[in-house]
Amino acid sequence: MFNRLILFVLFMTATSFGADANNGAKLFDGTKSFENGAVACVACHNVNSAMVISGGTLAMDLSAMGGAIEYSLGSIDAMSSDVMKAAYKGKMLTKAEIADIDAFLMKAAAEPGEGSGSNFVIMGLILAAILYVVLSMLNSRKKLKRSVNQDLYDRQMKSSWRDQ
């Protein structure tokens, strides 16, 4: 058992030699397209990494999958999800793309962190509060004690009573 583990680690190291984790991050979050037009991983999966935005919740979190993803992306039959099989049918990834994504996942597992989109809601609420305060301040400056129309009305009423 221990020998198999050593062989597996050596195999993964040898196959990911020359892989680019930064390119894998771009492929994962869709900023770089796959050669065969496959859908970006981030559409369904999430990885807790500062290198990519937070991803989808349709499928499992891949934060700890570094080194183990190569098998499941290698062929349609190895994919566990019917949705994933349908999405990648006829659009399989190249060996270089798989190695880059695997290198990215290994780097993400070694350096965990939150994705840059994880605080999006909190930042949106803070921005909305600031915008509300600024608009309230601007609106309060323009409030008049009395309406201009009221002054016109009062003047008209005084002149109409005097004329009679």
C-alpha positions as CSV (number, residue, x, y, z in Angstrom):
1,M,0.0,0.0,0.0
2,F,2.8,2.4,1.0
3,N,4.7,1.6,-2.3
4,R,1.6,2.4,-4.3
5,L,1.3,5.8,-2.6
6,I,4.9,6.6,-3.4
7,L,4.5,5.5,-7.0
8,F,1.3,7.6,-7.3
9,V,3.1,10.7,-5.9
10,L,6.1,10.2,-8.2
11,F,3.7,9.7,-11.2
12,M,1.8,12.9,-10.3
13,T,5.1,14.8,-9.9
14,A,6.4,13.6,-13.3
15,T,3.1,14.3,-15.2
16,S,2.8,17.8,-13.7
17,F,6.4,18.7,-14.6
18,G,6.3,21.8,-16.7
19,A,2.7,22.6,-15.7
20,D,1.8,26.2,-15.1
21,A,-0.4,26.9,-12.0
22,N,-1.1,30.5,-13.1
23,N,-2.3,29.2,-16.5
24,G,-4.4,26.6,-14.6
25,A,-6.0,29.4,-12.6
26,K,-6.9,31.3,-15.7
27,L,-8.4,28.1,-17.3
28,F,-10.3,27.3,-14.0
29,D,-12.0,30.7,-13.7
30,G,-12.6,31.1,-17.5
31,T,-10.3,34.1,-18.1
32,K,-8.6,31.8,-20.6
33,S,-10.7,29.6,-22.9
34,F,-10.1,25.9,-23.3
35,E,-8.8,24.8,-26.7
36,N,-11.9,22.6,-27.4
37,G,-14.4,25.1,-26.1
38,A,-15.2,23.4,-22.8
39,V,-17.0,25.2,-20.0
40,A,-14.9,26.8,-17.3
41,C,-14.6,24.8,-14.1
42,V,-15.7,27.8,-12.0
43,A,-19.2,27.5,-13.4
44,C,-19.9,24.6,-11.1
45,H,-16.9,24.2,-8.8
46,N,-15.3,26.4,-6.1
47,V,-11.7,26.6,-4.9
48,N,-10.6,28.6,-1.9
49,S,-7.7,30.4,-3.5
50,A,-6.8,34.1,-3.8
51,M,-5.9,33.3,-7.4
52,V,-9.5,33.0,-8.6
53,I,-12.9,34.4,-7.8
54,S,-15.3,32.3,-5.8
55,G,-17.0,29.7,-7.9
56,G,-20.2,27.8,-8.3
57,T,-21.9,25.6,-5.8
58,L,-23.4,23.0,-8.2
59,A,-20.6,20.6,-7.7
60,M,-18.0,19.7,-5.1
61,D,-15.4,22.1,-3.8
62,L,-12.0,21.3,-5.3
63,S,-9.9,23.1,-2.8
64,A,-8.2,19.9,-1.5
65,M,-8.2,18.0,-4.9
66,G,-4.7,18.9,-6.0
67,G,-3.0,15.9,-7.6
68,A,-6.2,13.8,-7.8
69,I,-8.1,15.7,-10.6
70,E,-6.1,14.4,-13.5
71,Y,-7.8,11.0,-13.5
72,S,-11.4,12.4,-13.6
73,L,-10.6,14.8,-16.4
74,G,-8.8,12.3,-18.5
75,S,-11.9,10.6,-20.0
76,I,-15.7,10.9,-20.1
77,D,-16.1,7.5,-18.4
78,A,-14.0,8.6,-15.4
79,M,-16.3,11.6,-14.7
80,S,-18.6,10.9,-11.8
81,S,-21.3,13.4,-12.7
82,D,-23.8,13.1,-15.6
83,V,-23.9,16.9,-15.8
84,M,-20.1,17.0,-16.2
85,K,-20.2,14.2,-18.8
86,A,-22.7,16.1,-20.8
87,A,-20.8,19.4,-20.6
88,Y,-17.5,17.9,-21.7
89,K,-18.8,15.5,-24.3
90,G,-16.8,16.3,-27.5
91,K,-14.9,19.0,-25.7
92,M,-12.3,17.1,-23.7
93,L,-9.4,19.0,-22.2
94,T,-5.9,18.6,-23.6
95,K,-3.2,16.9,-21.4
96,A,-1.5,20.3,-21.0
97,E,-4.7,21.9,-19.8
98,I,-5.3,19.1,-17.3
99,A,-1.8,19.4,-16.0
100,D,-2.1,23.2,-15.6
101,I,-5.4,22.8,-13.7
102,D,-3.9,20.1,-11.6
103,A,-0.9,22.3,-10.8
104,F,-3.2,25.2,-9.9
105,L,-5.3,22.9,-7.6
106,M,-2.1,21.6,-5.9
107,K,-0.9,25.2,-5.3
108,A,-4.4,26.2,-4.0
109,A,-4.3,23.2,-1.6
110,A,-0.9,24.2,-0.4
111,E,-1.8,27.9,0.0
112,P,-5.5,28.0,1.0
113,G,-7.2,31.4,1.0
114,E,-10.6,32.9,0.2
115,G,-11.5,33.7,-3.3
116,S,-11.7,37.3,-4.2
117,G,-15.4,37.2,-4.7
118,S,-16.2,35.8,-1.3
119,N,-16.8,39.2,0.3
120,F,-18.9,40.5,-2.6
121,V,-22.2,40.7,-0.6
122,I,-20.6,42.4,2.4
123,M,-18.8,45.0,0.2
124,G,-22.1,45.6,-1.7
125,L,-24.0,46.3,1.6
126,I,-21.3,48.6,2.8
127,L,-21.3,50.5,-0.5
128,A,-25.1,50.7,-0.4
129,A,-25.0,52.2,3.1
130,I,-22.4,54.8,2.1
131,L,-24.5,55.7,-1.0
132,Y,-27.6,56.1,1.2
133,V,-25.8,58.4,3.7
134,V,-24.4,60.6,0.9
135,L,-27.7,60.9,-0.9
136,S,-29.5,61.6,2.4
137,M,-27.1,64.4,3.1
138,L,-27.5,65.9,-0.4
139,N,-31.3,65.7,-0.1
140,S,-31.4,67.3,3.3
141,R,-29.5,70.4,2.0
142,K,-32.2,71.1,-0.5
143,K,-35.2,70.9,1.8
144,L,-36.9,74.3,2.2
145,K,-38.7,75.4,5.3
146,R,-41.7,76.5,3.2
147,S,-42.8,75.6,-0.3
148,V,-42.3,78.2,-3.0
149,N,-45.8,77.4,-4.2
150,Q,-47.1,78.3,-0.7
151,D,-45.6,81.7,-1.0
152,L,-47.2,82.3,-4.4
153,Y,-50.5,81.0,-3.1
154,D,-50.4,83.3,0.0
155,R,-49.6,86.3,-2.2
156,Q,-52.4,85.5,-4.5
157,M,-54.9,85.1,-1.7
158,K,-53.9,88.5,-0.2
159,S,-54.3,90.3,-3.5
160,S,-57.6,88.6,-4.3
161,W,-59.1,89.7,-0.9
162,R,-58.0,93.3,-1.3
163,D,-59.5,93.6,-4.8
164,Q,-63.0,92.9,-3.5
